[in-house]
Amino acid sequence: MEKECIIFIIIIILILLLYRWIIQRKEAIDNVLQRTDEEKIKDINDALDIYGFIYDKNNDIICSNMYPWQREVGYCKLYDDTAPFINMIIDSEPIYFEYDNRRWLIEIWKGQYGMTTGGEIGIYVSEMDDIDIPGIFSGTFFKAVSDEELLNMSFNLKMNGEDLFQRHDYHWWLTGFDVGVFSSPNNLSMEVMLSFPNSNMKNAFLNGLKRIGYKDNEIKIINNRVCFNFNKPKSNQSYSRYKLITPFIQFMNKIYCEIYNLITKDFVRTIDKIDFLRLYYPNLFKLIAGKNRMKKLQKYYKSISSYINGDEQ
């Protein structure tokens, strides 16, 4: 009899806890829905700012802002090589060329970034000699271009032939990340447009594009504007060397997306989903924002910064 009484009490406690959780969740959902979009955007952007991102209302996605921490750490191939270890399984297409007595890099990425599917176009330039850091990195380190060198560019990201979203802006790092969408890089394609300030830069870029394998019939040229489709990359892919762990990383990324979609199933718009996580599941919000990626990339940059500044030989 005493045992049955204890079981009954435990069941009552569990029922009360479940009821309390349901009530609290309903109140949380109502709280989010009662907030205006202006309030949500302000609070979301304030929370995302430290990670270098903002909310794009037009596409209902997350994208990079103009002056994020990523602009300070530039780019080197080490970042792509270590991408799988920060849950990024992405295709990359680096286009190298020389213009104005400097080495340039315009790189395009698409794939799975942890809990998001996204695409990027980055513009970088280098005026320094290659660096050699034994056991860490050997090659060219590029800096993000200045405000005066921003390009008018756009991309349309598609998954299995269906549009996900479009981005268009004057930028040095044009990005877009669709939260909770899971993909494989080979299921994604990007229609890319780059508008150059003059024919010399355009031609230099075209030479770099053709060097990695793009044919004339794969490129459309309108004045100083270059358009092409980034589908199957022509370049060797960093993640291909991690064939044994890539399926596990993608499995975890898919689990993250499913958790996100389950927790936010009461909302349709990403703005509401993200606001809900920001208020009630802050650790999951930080995962979306890329807190771990930020820490690791900043660590990589710190390890090579002395060489970049010429303090080491």
N, C-alpha and C positions, 0 to 999 in steps of 0.2 A: 504493500500500500504506500509506504514511504517512497519507494522508488518511482512508482507511478506519479506521485505528487511532484517529485523533483522534475520528471520529464514534462509534466503539464506546465510547471512554472517556466521551464526553459522554452517551451513552445510559445507560451504567452509573451515572454520577453522578446523572442525572435520576431513574433508578429508585430509587437509594438515598435521594435527597431525598424522593421520593414515599412510599417505605416509612417513612421517619422521620416524615413528616407524618401518615401514617395511624396510626402507633403513638402519637404524641403526642396526636392527636385522641381516640383510644380511651381513653388515660389520663385526658385532661381530662373526657371524658364519664363515665367510671367515678368520677372524683373528685367530680363534681357529684351523681351518683346515690347515692353513699355518705354524703353530708352529710345531716343531719337537716333537716326543714322548719324547726325552730326556729333552727338555725344559718343557714339560707338567709334566713329572714325578717329576722333581726337584721342580717346583713351587707348585705342588699339595702336595708333601711330606713336603715341608717347611710349608705349610698352615695347614696340618693335624698334624704335630708334636706336637703342644701344646695340642692336644686332645688325643694323645697316639696312633695314627694310621699312616699307610703308605699305598701306593697303590701297589697292587700285580699285576704286569704286566702279569704274566703267566696265571692268572685266570680272569683278568680284574675286580677285586673286591677290597674292602678295608679290611685290616687286622691290627692286633695290632703289634707294634714294640716291641723290647726286653726290653726297659727301659722306659715305659710310666708312667704317674702319677698313673695309676691304680695299679702299682706294689707297690707303697708306702702305699696305703690304705688297702692292704690285702683283707680279706674276712670275713664276718660273715653273719648269716642268715638274719639279718636285711636288707641286700642289696636285697636278693631275695624277702623278704616280701613286700618291697616297690617298686619293679620293675614296677608294673602296673601304679604307679603314675608318672613314667618317660617314659610312652608309650612303655613299654616292656611287651609283652604278650608272655612268654616263658616257655617251659618245662625245669625243672631242675632235675638232677639225682646226688645227692651228695653221694659219696662212702667214708665212714670213715673207717680207719684202723690204727692199731698201728704197728710201725716199728722203730727200732733203738732207742727205749725208748722215742719216740715222737708220738704225735697224728698227723695223716696225713688226708688230704682231697683231693681227686681228684673229681672234679665236672664237669659235662657235661651239656651244655645248647643248646637249639635250639628253634627258634621261630621268632617272629616279633619284631624288634628293631626299632620302629618308622617308618622311611622311608626305612628300609632295612630288608631283610630276612637273618638270619645268624645262625652260630653255634660256640660253644666255648668248649675248654677243659682247665681247670685251675688246677694247682697243688699248694697246700698250706700245711703248717705245723705249729703246735703250741707246745710250750714248757711252756706255762703259764697256770695258773688256770683259770677256767671260770670266767667271769665277770658278774655282776648284776647291771644294771643301771635302776632303777625304772622308768617305763613309757617309756623306750626307747628300751632296749635290755637285754636279759639274755641268756648266753650261751658261746660258745667257739669263741674266735677271732683267726683267722689264718693269718699267714704272708705268702707272696709268697716265694717260695723256692729260694735258692741261685743259682748262675750260675753253681756251682759244682753239683747241684742236678737236673738240667734240664733233661727231659726225651725225648727220641725219640718217637714221637707220630704222628698220622695222623687221619684224618676223611674224609669221603666222605658224603657230605650232599645231600640228595635227596628230591624232592617234588613230591608227588603222584607217586613215583617209578622212576622218571626221575632225572638223575644227574644234580645238580646245579653247584657244584665245589668240588675240593679236596684240602686239605691242608696237608702238611707233613713237619715237622721240629723238631729240638731239641729246646724245648721251655718250658716256665713255664705257658704260656697262649696262646694256639694256637687258632686262631680265623679266621673267614671269614664272610664278610657281602656283600651280593649282593644288590646293590642300586636299588631302584625302583621296587623291586619284593615284592609282597604282598603274605602272606601265613597265615595259621592257624597252630599252633604247631602240631596238630594231623595229618596234611598233610605232615609233615616232618619226615625224619628218618636219622640217622647218623650211618654209619659203622665206628666203632672206633677201633683203634689199639694203644696199649701202650706197649712199650718195656722197661723192667725193668733191672737194672744193675746186679741183682742177684736173685736167686730163693727164698730167704727169703722175699724180698720185694714183689716179684710176688705173693707168697703164701698169704702174709698178705693182699694184695689187693684183691685177689680172695675170701678170707674169707669175706671181706667187701662187695664185689659184691654179694655174695650168701646170706648174711644176709638181704639184701634189696629185695631179691626175684628172682634173676637170677638163672636159672637151669643149670645143667651141659651141657645139649644139646643146650643151648643158648650161650655157651662160647667155643671159639676155642683157644687152647693153643699150641704154637710152641716154644719150649725151654723156654726162659723168656719173650716171647711175648704173650700178651693177646688180643684177638679180640672178639668183640661182637657188636650187633646191638642195638642202642638206638632208640626205636620206641615209644611205649607207656610206659611212665615212671612208675617205680615201687614205687617211692616215692610220698608222698603227695605234691600237688602243691600249691604254695603260692597264685597264681592268682585265685584258685578255691573259695577262700573266698570272692572274689570281683565279683561274678557272675552278679550282677546288673549293674556294670559299665564296665565290660570287653567288651561287645558288642559295647558300645560307643567308648571306646579306640580303638578298632579294626576298627571301622567305620572311625575314624579320621586318623588312620594309612593308611587306604586304600585311603582316600582323599589325604594325603600327597604324596603317591606313584603316584596317578593319576596326581597331579599337576606337580611333577617332570618329569613324562613321557611326559606330554603335552609340558612343557617348553623346553625339550631337544629332541623333536621328530625329529629334523633335523639331529641327530647324531645316530650312531649305537653303537659305543664302549662307555663303561663307562668312560674311560679315557678322551674322548672328552666331554662327558656330564658334568663330574665333573669340568673339566677345564673351560667350558663355565659358569657354575654356580659360580665358584670361581671368575671369572673376572667380571661377569655382574649381578649375583644374590647372593651376599655374605651372606645375611641372610639365604637363603635356603641352601647354602653350610654349614653354621654353624649348621643348623638343622640336616643335614646328618652326620656331624662330631660328633654330640652329645654334643654340648656346654651346653645345659640345664642339661643333665645327669651328665656331669662332675661337674657342680656347686653343684648339689644336693648330689651326692655321696661324694664329698669332705666335704660338710656340715655335712653329717652323720658321716663321719670319725672324723671330728673335735669334734663332740659332745661326742664321746666315747674315744678319744685319751688320755685324762687325766687318765681314768680308765686303759687303756692298759699300760700306763707308770707307773702305781702304785701311782699316785698322789692323787687318791680318794680311799676311802675305802667303 
